[in-house]
Amino acid sequence: MSTPAGAEKHSVTMPAETSEGVRSRVGARGFSAYVADAVARQLERDALDDLLAEMTAEHGPVDEAEVAAIMSRLTA
């Protein structure tokens, strides 16, 4: 099986239960794409965490009372 253009091949070790869960969802041929998508999502989350830390450093912590007030308006 060839590697798609622009892709790199890597060896990853994970718990057998995790890899079995992936295979049960996508089969053997979709394994790499599933893992690549999961890693991409994690990178997005990491970037959001970095942004939140930067904003907190610049503006201070989030006011939980203000968040609660906004959430109550959104869910009303």
Secondary structure, DSSP 8 states (H G I E B T S, - for coil): ----TT---------HHHHHHHHHHH-GGGHHHHHHHHHHHHHHHHHHHHHHHHHHHHH-S--HHHHHHHHHHHH-
